[in-house]
Amino acid sequence: MMTTQGVLRLGLLNILLALASDAWLLAQSGLNESSYHVRHLSMHFSRVFLSVNVENNGSPTLIEAQWPVSYFPMPTVVFPHRDVHANGDQKDCSLVQQAHWSQVDGLSRLWVMDVGFPGGKCPPRLFVFDLMRNNAELLRIDCGRHIPKEETHTLVVQMGPKGSDCEQERHIYFIFGQLSELVAYDILEQTWSLRSLASSKYEMMNQTFPITPVDFTFGLQGELILADQDGALYSTVDRMEINGKSELKSNSLNNDLELTPLGNLLGTSRSMIMDSFGTLYYVIPKFGAVVRCTKLSNITAESNEIIYLTSKNIQQIFFASNEALWVLSDRVLKAQDMCFPNL
């Protein structure tokens, strides 16, 4: 592994490559240069939170950096401080073992998904830190009854959309394993619920079939947009949350959440996101490709445009300032890694 983790900007209109890729020097936060890679990134103004997978259990797994990155590696620190991390002590489940995902909600609270070390006894947990009050820990939520530890390697987490009239996010959603289900945690009520996923996949058929999700995001109207293991894309007709009330009911374990087929992606997706214009972006890990899809109905291969190809391992795509699309990689990206299609 490199001692730096790379990010690369993709121009949304002209598919222009930045003059150089940028990086954080994570060795400054105590990480061994040969035993880690960054899995996920979240942002809060100029602050960046990196979830780091480590081979050496003695290292912290949640790192804070600064944005925007410059052409020089920027300093990094352990978030919120080293004492919060287990640092190899797999028996102390009160501490962060392995940060998997994070996101900042509308109240400036950082939600961190901790999946525990492989082979360890600690169950998956959600940690909540208040970024406006000196990063104080607010809450710790045991997810072990609802998220099996053995399935955390396939776990995809997303915070639900904000409601109307500036209402805050109400739920955090999870998919994992080969289950045809969407699991939700109600932030306000502190309760769990789930809904089975199904769709009438084929035209002129009334029968519904289970959907096995591998990735999901939310559209401009708060609708769920979900990709299955075959690369098919589905959506709910309505918002997942209306006036702060979830579509998922705690007593609806046998009720399906019926999805509408939208078409087919170019392959199994990762890191789906949608911009403010309704354009969907996703990664095909198998080919190291970033794909843009501007048409979300009757999607065919021609509706999907590959805008970036690389031999490097893409972990995540995300938006930064000015709606610019960036790539997070576990290698430093260089200009020769860029492929300009149709040129």
Secondary structure, DSSP 8 states (H G I E B T S, - for coil): --SEEEEEEE-TTT--B-SS-EEEEGGGGT--TTSEEEEEEEEETTEEEEEEEESSTTS-SEEEEESS--SS-B--EESS-GGGB-TT-TT-TTSB--EEEEEE-TTSEEEEEE---TT-S---EEEEEETTTTTEEEEEEE-TTTS-GGGGGG-EEEE----STT----EEEEE-TT-SEEEEEETTTTEEEEEEEEE--STT----EE--EEEEEE-TTSEEEEEETTSEEEEEEEESEETTEES--TT-TT-EEEEEEEEE-SSS-EEEEE-TTS-EEEEETTTTEEEEE---SSB-GGGEEEEEE-SS-EEEEEE-GGG-EEEEESS---GGG---TT-
